[in-house]
Amino acid sequence: MDCSTPECLEGTIFIPVIPTGNISNKSSSNITMKEEEIEYYYFYKTEQITFMWIIFAMIIVGNSSVLFRLLSSKNRKCRVNFFIMHLALADLSVGLIQVLTDIIWRMTVDFYGGKVVCKVVRYFQVLVTYSSTYMLVSLSIDRYDAIKHPMKFRGSWKRAKILVLSAWGLSMLIAIPAIFLNEDLLIKGRIQCWIDLNSWQWKTYLTLVALSLFFIPALIISTCYTVIVFTIWTKSKAMGYPQMQNRSVLSKSSTVKHKNSIDSDIDTRRSSSRGVIPNAKIKSVKMTLVIVFVFILCWSPYFVYDLLQVYGFIPINQTLIAISTFIQALAPLNSAANPIIYCLFSTPSCNCIKEVKVGAT
């Protein structure tokens, strides 16, 4: 069965990064009159564009504020901030490349860029989408390393840089097939930047995309945080009393021998050497755990819906197009939500926002 449903079209027109169906002229003869009456391109067009402009503004303003604050902060060399900076850069790229081109595409309906622009746009759309996801995986692995192996973790900037470079490099590599697959084709009477595949090829393609972009990263992230939560729980339970005792002894000793000579960084390192998890690490874990939850919340409806559609479990009607419109909009919302999460956990981005408000008053 060739995929010629409205939902297939939704998957590409709304989020051009991941086409979810083969809607070519060759399948038009199999479409019933009822299906031909369904609106494909202009359904809720004004509402769609308005909503996408709002998401675009949130992504640009939020992630730009995060980057500005981190780059101007004295704590920019902090490992967590290092990962957050690259995650914000990836999310900002999602807004500038994926969301903005999507808005322009919805306004023009037809794709006027030609074959070369089609391939270039698709490549960078895939790249920024994967980079945002894989940067989150790298951050989760780093938090796992910080909690599980605190002694080996200290000063391991080389591993942090390798994780970040791996996220960007792997995204660039995975995006390469988009250059060869996409073409400017006539779809339903409109010129579109499209991937023309038959039914089984679409199923294989979307399944691979779902695995590499969502399910495998979600599994890695979930495994990391399962170990993290278990480690924090066991260490807190086993060393809660010794931790209080050691801190008391350390405090008395410091008062007698070295008044005001032990800063917070030394205290954190000593806590780590005793096996006690510093509050700063626990706080960073909580923040990234919320980021992961929002990532799964935003992406899971998209892939579950599209997989059900491409395997033929979604019927064809105008109501489901409205549902698909909402689901497709959730994916880029993830890049807009991350700066808000930073703010809620009193990260430098929140301080930046507060400073802007104070300056305005």
C-alpha positions in Angstrom: 0.0 0.0 0.0 1.4 3.4 -1.0 1.2 6.0 1.7 -1.2 8.7 0.4 -3.0 9.8 3.5 -3.2 13.3 4.9 -1.1 12.3 7.8 1.7 11.4 5.5 1.6 14.8 4.0 1.4 16.4 7.5 4.6 14.6 8.5 6.6 16.4 5.8 4.8 19.8 5.4 4.8 20.5 9.1 8.1 19.1 10.1 10.2 18.8 6.9 13.0 17.0 8.6 11.3 13.7 8.7 9.0 12.8 5.8 6.5 10.1 6.7 4.9 9.1 3.5 5.1 8.8 -0.3 2.5 11.2 -1.8 3.4 11.3 -5.4 1.3 11.8 -8.5 1.6 8.2 -9.4 -0.7 7.3 -6.5 -3.3 9.9 -7.4 -5.4 7.4 -9.4 -6.0 5.3 -6.3 -7.4 8.2 -4.2 -11.2 8.3 -3.8 -13.3 11.4 -4.3 -13.7 11.7 -0.6 -9.9 11.8 -0.1 -9.6 14.4 -2.9 -11.9 16.7 -1.0 -9.7 16.6 2.1 -7.7 19.8 2.5 -3.9 19.0 2.4 -2.0 22.3 2.2 -4.2 25.0 3.5 -5.9 23.4 6.6 -5.5 25.8 9.5 -2.7 27.6 7.6 -3.0 30.9 9.5 -3.1 29.2 12.9 -0.2 27.0 12.0 2.0 29.9 10.9 1.1 32.0 13.9 1.9 29.2 16.3 5.2 28.5 14.6 6.2 32.2 14.8 5.5 32.0 18.6 7.7 28.9 18.9 10.4 30.5 16.8 10.5 33.6 19.0 10.6 31.4 22.1 13.5 29.4 20.8 15.5 32.4 19.6 15.0 34.6 22.6 15.4 31.8 25.2 18.5 30.1 23.8 20.2 33.3 22.8 19.8 34.5 26.5 21.3 31.2 27.7 24.3 31.5 25.3 24.9 35.1 26.2 24.8 34.5 29.9 27.0 31.4 29.7 29.6 33.1 27.5 29.8 36.1 29.7 29.8 34.2 33.0 32.8 33.3 35.0 31.4 29.8 35.4 31.4 29.1 31.7 34.2 26.5 32.3 31.8 24.5 34.5 31.2 21.1 32.9 27.4 21.3 33.2 27.5 24.8 31.6 29.7 23.6 28.9 27.1 20.9 27.9 24.2 23.3 28.3 26.0 25.9 26.1 26.2 23.3 23.2 22.7 22.1 23.8 21.5 25.7 23.6 23.5 26.2 20.4 21.9 23.1 18.9 18.4 24.3 20.0 19.1 27.7 18.6 20.0 26.1 15.3 16.7 24.2 15.4 14.9 27.5 15.5 17.0 29.2 12.8 17.2 26.3 10.4 14.3 23.9 11.0 11.5 26.1 12.3 12.2 29.2 10.2 12.4 27.3 6.9 9.3 25.4 7.9 7.5 28.8 8.4 8.6 30.0 5.0 7.6 26.8 3.4 4.1 26.9 4.9 3.7 30.5 3.7 4.8 29.7 0.1 3.3 26.2 0.1 5.5 25.4 -3.0 9.2 24.8 -2.6 10.9 27.4 -4.9 14.5 26.7 -3.9 15.3 24.1 -6.6 17.2 20.8 -6.3 20.4 22.1 -4.8 18.7 24.2 -2.1 16.3 21.3 -1.4 19.2 19.0 -0.6 21.1 21.6 1.4 18.1 22.6 3.5 17.2 19.0 4.2 20.7 18.1 5.3 20.9 20.9 7.8 17.4 20.3 9.1 18.3 16.7 9.8 21.7 17.7 11.3 20.3 20.2 13.8 17.5 17.9 14.9 19.9 15.0 15.6 22.5 17.3 17.2 19.9 18.5 19.8 19.0 15.0 20.7 22.6 13.6 20.8 23.8 16.6 22.9 21.2 15.6 25.4 22.5 12.0 25.3 26.1 13.4 25.9 24.9 15.4 28.8 23.2 12.4 30.4 26.3 10.3 30.0 28.4 13.1 31.6 26.0 13.3 34.6 26.2 9.5 34.9 30.0 9.7 35.0 29.9 12.5 37.6 27.7 10.6 40.0 28.9 7.0 39.4 32.6 7.7 39.2 33.3 11.0 41.1 37.0 10.4 41.6 37.7 9.7 37.9 35.4 12.5 36.9 37.4 15.4 38.4 39.3 17.3 35.7 38.1 15.0 32.9 37.5 17.9 30.4 38.9 15.8 27.6 36.0 13.3 28.0 33.5 16.2 28.0 35.0 17.6 24.8 35.0 14.1 23.2 31.3 13.7 24.1 30.3 17.1 22.6 32.4 16.5 19.4 30.9 13.1 19.0 27.4 14.4 19.2 28.1 17.0 16.5 30.1 14.6 14.4 27.5 11.8 14.5 24.8 14.2 13.6 26.7 15.4 10.6 27.3 11.8 9.5 23.7 10.7 9.9 22.4 13.7 8.0 24.4 12.8 4.8 21.7 10.4 3.3 19.3 13.4 3.2 21.4 14.9 0.5 20.9 11.9 -1.8 17.3 11.0 -0.9 15.6 14.4 -1.3 14.4 15.8 -4.6 12.1 18.6 -5.7 9.0 16.8 -6.9 5.5 17.6 -8.0 3.3 16.4 -5.1 -0.5 16.9 -5.2 -0.1 19.6 -7.8 2.6 21.4 -5.7 6.4 21.5 -5.9 7.8 19.9 -2.8 11.2 19.0 -1.4 10.5 15.3 -1.0 11.7 11.7 -0.6 10.0 9.4 -3.1 9.8 5.9 -1.6 7.4 3.0 -1.9 5.4 1.6 1.0 8.0 -0.9 2.5 10.8 1.6 2.0 8.8 4.3 3.9 8.3 1.8 6.8 12.0 0.9 6.9 13.0 4.6 6.6 10.7 5.9 9.4 11.5 3.0 11.6 15.3 3.7 11.3 14.7 7.4 12.0 12.5 6.7 15.0 15.2 4.3 16.4 18.1 6.6 15.8 16.5 9.9 16.8 14.2 8.8 19.6 14.0 5.2 20.9 17.7 4.4 21.2 18.7 7.8 22.7 15.7 7.6 25.1 16.9 4.1 26.1 20.5 5.3 26.7 19.3 8.4 28.6 16.8 6.3 30.7 19.5 3.8 31.6 21.9 6.6 32.7 19.3 8.2 34.9 18.1 4.9 36.4 21.7 4.3 37.5 22.1 7.9 38.7 18.9 7.8 40.8 19.8 4.4 42.3 23.3 5.6 43.1 22.1 8.8 44.8 19.5 6.9 46.8 21.9 4.2 48.0 24.7 6.7 48.9 22.3 9.0 50.7 20.9 6.1 52.7 24.2 4.5 53.5 26.2 7.6 54.3 23.7 10.1 55.5 24.9 10.0 59.1 28.6 9.8 58.4 28.2 12.7 56.0 26.8 14.9 58.8 29.5 13.8 61.2 32.4 14.3 58.9 31.1 17.8 58.0 30.9 18.6 61.7 34.5 17.5 62.3 35.7 19.2 59.2 34.0 22.4 60.3 35.6 22.4 63.7 39.0 21.5 62.4 38.8 24.3 59.8 37.8 26.8 62.4 40.8 26.0 64.6 43.5 25.6 61.9 42.5 27.4 58.8 39.8 30.0 59.4 38.1 31.1 56.2 40.8 29.3 54.1 38.6 26.5 52.7 36.4 27.6 49.8 33.4 25.8 48.3 35.4 24.1 45.6 37.6 22.3 48.1 34.6 21.3 50.1 33.0 19.8 47.1 36.1 17.8 46.2 36.4 16.5 49.8 32.8 15.5 49.8 33.3 13.6 46.5 36.3 11.8 47.9 34.3 10.5 50.8 31.7 9.2 48.5 29.2 11.9 49.5 27.4 13.5 46.5 27.5 17.3 46.6 24.3 19.2 46.4 25.4 20.9 43.2 25.7 17.6 41.4 22.3 16.5 42.6 20.8 19.8 41.5 22.3 19.4 38.0 21.0 15.9 37.8 17.5 17.1 38.7 17.6 19.8 36.0 18.8 17.4 33.3 16.3 14.8 34.4 13.5 17.4 33.7 15.0 18.2 30.3 15.0 14.5 29.5 11.3 14.2 30.6 10.3 17.1 28.4 12.3 15.6 25.5 10.4 12.4 25.7 7.1 14.2 26.2 7.6 16.3 23.1 8.9 13.6 20.8 7.0 10.4 21.8 3.6 11.5 20.3 5.3 12.5 17.1 7.0 9.1 16.5 4.2 7.0 17.9 1.6 8.7 15.7 3.8 8.6 12.6 4.7 4.9 13.1 1.0 4.0 13.5 0.3 6.0 10.4 3.0 4.5 8.2 2.0 1.0 9.2 -1.7 1.7 8.3 -3.3 2.0 11.7 -4.5 5.6 11.2 -7.7 6.2 9.1 -8.1 9.1 6.7 -10.3 12.0 7.8 -10.1 15.8 8.3 -10.3 15.5 12.1 -7.1 13.5 12.3 -5.4 16.2 10.3 -6.2 18.6 13.1 -4.8 16.1 15.6 -1.7 15.6 13.5 -1.2 19.4 13.3 -0.9 19.6 17.1 1.3 16.5 17.4 3.7 17.8 14.7 4.1 21.1 16.6 5.2 19.4 19.8 8.7 18.4 18.4 10.3 21.9 18.0 8.6 22.9 21.2 11.2 20.9 23.0 13.9 23.4 21.9 11.8 26.2 23.2 11.2 24.6 26.6 14.8 23.9 27.5 15.7 27.6 28.4 12.6 27.7 30.7 13.9 24.6 32.5 17.3 26.3 33.0 15.5 29.3 34.5 13.3 27.2 36.9 16.5 25.6 38.3 18.2 28.9 38.8 20.8 28.4 36.2 22.8 31.3 34.7 20.1 31.8 32.1 17.6 32.6 34.8 20.0 35.1 36.4 20.4 36.7 32.9 16.6 37.0 32.6 16.4 38.5 36.1 19.2 41.0 35.3 17.3 42.1 32.1 14.2 42.6 34.2 16.0 44.7 36.8 17.7 46.8 34.1 14.4 47.4 32.5 12.8 48.7 35.7 
